[in-house]
């Protein structure tokens, strides 16, 4: 493999082609030793370096070798990636994966549902204001006065925002002495239905939250007498991990001692 500019790997049946200079950015890794033909475990078959390891995880490792960063889904478990980084002896990556910096941050969303007579009340809280902003922009409350007073004119209102982290709204019929005074419908985009029944609105709210990438982590009845139900959801953020590593123009890592000397020289100036 010495002298080749392009290297092709066959990792568990998946093919990867990269520059030799990309591999040499980590000169102490097993991949770099393979280029120098000093690691007997790697076999060359049909001009491809065959490695009997996980190809999907090697794709992430190649992303790191090329760019110094990785994009990991929120539910991604790093234990397997750590084992691969240790196998290839990529110490920068394995040390980072052992730290707490690579664990995904969780976003919590809570939905409270209360039934009182012919009305239903909803309160949504989230640990991220952007989630509440996005959800509030999709929910409308549509008030329909009694037909005896108007000719079926409806008023569309936004949800109420007590703070940046929550929103409240209600649906159902406003009644007095058995007579319906008005009706409050709820619409949630992109669904085009106008729903009056609180249980139907609750089902649509849960579906909307789940489609946004959340998962249910708990459900409980806060008060059976007052008919208060609470649903808690969690969403783990996608991690765009950047491990800053300085490279020379030829793609090789700048030694840390050189960096320290350069910084000291600049500070003297």
N, C-alpha and C positions, 0 to 999 in steps of 0.2 A: 504493500500500500504506500510505500515511500515514494514521494515525488508526485503523487496524484493531486490535482487541484479539486476534483469532485469525488465525493465518497458516497456510495449507495449502501444503505443499511436495509436488511430484511429482518424486521423485528416481529416475531410471532406471525409472519405472513404479510405484514404491512410494509410497504416500500417507502423509504425516505431517502432523499438525495440532498446533500448539503456541501458546503465548501470545507476543505480541510482547515482553513483559517478559523472557521466557526468552531470547530472541535478543539483547536489549539488555544482557544480563549481560556480554557481550564486545563493547563498543561499537566496537572497531577491527576486528572481523571483517568479512568480505565479506557475511555474512548480515545483520549490522546495517546495513551500507551499502545493502543491497538494500531494507531497510525504508524508508530515506530516498530510495530511487529514484536512488541515485548510482552504481550498478554496472550498466552496460548489458548484461552477459552474462546476467543472470537475466531470463527472459521470463515474463510473466503470461499463462496460457492457461486460459480457463474458470474464472477466479478462483483459479487455482492457480499457484504459482511453479514453473515447470519448470526442473529442473537436470539436465543430462545427465551424471550421475556415478553411482557405485556406491551403490545403495539400502541394501544390507546394511551397509556401513561407515557410512553416514549414520545408521543406527539406533543404532550405538554412539556416534556423535558427539552425537546427540540425548540419549542417556542421560547423557552427560557434561554437556551444557548444562543439563539439568534438575536433576541431583543432585550434580554435582561428582565423580562416581565412575564406574567402568566395571567390568564383569565380563567377563573374557576367558578362553576355554578354554586349557588348558595348551599345546595344539599351535598356538595362534593366532600367525600371523606379523604383526608390527606394521608392516612396511614399507609395506603398502598403506594402513593407517590413518594413518601419518605423512604420506603423500602427500596424503590427503584433508584432514588437519588443516592442512597448509601451503596447500592450495588455498583453503580457507575462511578462512585467516589467523587461526586460533585459536591464538595464540602459546603460551598456557599449556599446552595439550595437546601441541602439536608439540615444545616444549622438553622436556616430560617424556618423550615417546616417544624423543627422542634420547639421553636419559640411560640409565644402566644399571638404573634402579629398576624398569623395566617388564618386564624379562626374567623368564620363569618359572623357579622353582627346580625342580630335578630331584631325584627320589627314586630311589635305587639299591637294588635288591634282588638278592641272589645266592643261588642254589640249588645246593648240592653234593650229588651222588648217588654213592654208593660201593657196589659189590657185593662181598661176601665170602662165598664158598661159597653157602649157601642163604639168606643174609640180605642185606638192603639197608639202607643207612644214609643218612639225609637230614639236611642242615644248611641252615638258611635264615637269612640275615643281611639286615637292612634298616637304612637310615640313619634311619628313623623308628620310634620305639618303638611308636607307635599302630598301625602296620601289622602289626608282629609280634604285638602284643596281640590284634588282630582275627583274624589268621590262626591263632594258637594256640587261640583259643576255638572254632574250627571243626574242629580236628583231634583225633581220639581214637585211641588205640592200644588194641586189644582183644586180650587174651591168652586163649587157649583152651588149657587143660591137656590132656594125653592123655586120651582117652575111657576108657582102662583105669583111670584114677585117679579120675575124677569123672564125673558124669552130665551132661556137656556144659555145665558152668558156665563163663561167660565173665566176665572182669574188665576193665572199661573204665578206662583211665588217661589222664591228660592228657599232653601232650608235655613234654619236659624243657626248662627255660629256664636255660642257663648264664649269661646276662646279659639286660639289658633289650632288647638289639638282636638277639638270635638265639634260635633254637629248634632242637632236635634230636629225632629219633625214628627208629625202625627197624621193619622188617617182615620177615616170612619165618618159616622154621621153625628152631627150636632143636633140633639133632640131636647125638647122641652114639653113637659106634660104629654108625652107620647107623640108629639108632632115633630117631624123633621124640619129643622131650620135651614141646614145647609149640609153639604157633603164634601169631604176632603179626600181627593184621590191622590195617589202617588205614582209618578212615572220615573223610571230609572233607565237612562240611555245605556246601550242602544236598543233595549226593549221598547216597543212602541205601545205597550198596554198601559191603561190607566186603571190602577187597582184601588179598590175601596176596602176590601177585607184585610185586616191586619196580618192574619196567618199567611195569606198570599204574598203580601209585601215582604214579610219575614223570609219566606222561601226565596223570593227574587233577590233580596239583599244578600243572603248567604251564598247563592249562586254567583252573584256579582263579585263578592269578595274572594271566593275560591278561584274564579277565572282570572283574578288579578295576581295569582301566585301564592295566596295564603293557604294555610292548612289549619284545620280545627285541632286545637290542643286541649280544650276543655269545654264542657257545657254543664251548666248547673242552674237549678231553680233557687233564686235568691229568697223568694217568698211565695209559697204556694197559695196563701190566702189572698195576697195582692196580685198574684199571677205575674210575677216578675221573673223573666228568664235572662240568663247571661251567657253569651257565646264568646270564647276567647280564641283568637287566631294568631298564627305566627308566620312570618315570611323572612327567610334568610336572604341577605343581599348577595348578589353576584360580586365576586372579589376580583378586581383588576389589580393584581399584585405587582408592584414594581420594586425590584431589588437593584438599587443603583450600584453599578459597577463601571468604573472608567476603563475605556479601551484605547489602545494605541491605534494609529491609522491603519496598521496591518491586521487589526482585529484581536491582538493579544492583550491580556490584562496588564494594566500598569501596576507594578509592584507597590504595595502600601508604603514602603520605605521611601520610594521615589516621590510618592504623593506628599508625604510629610515634609520631605526636603524642599519640594516645590512651594508648598504653602509657607514654610518658614522664610524662604527667599523672597516671596511676594510681600510677606508682612514686614520684612526689613526695609523694603523699598517704600 
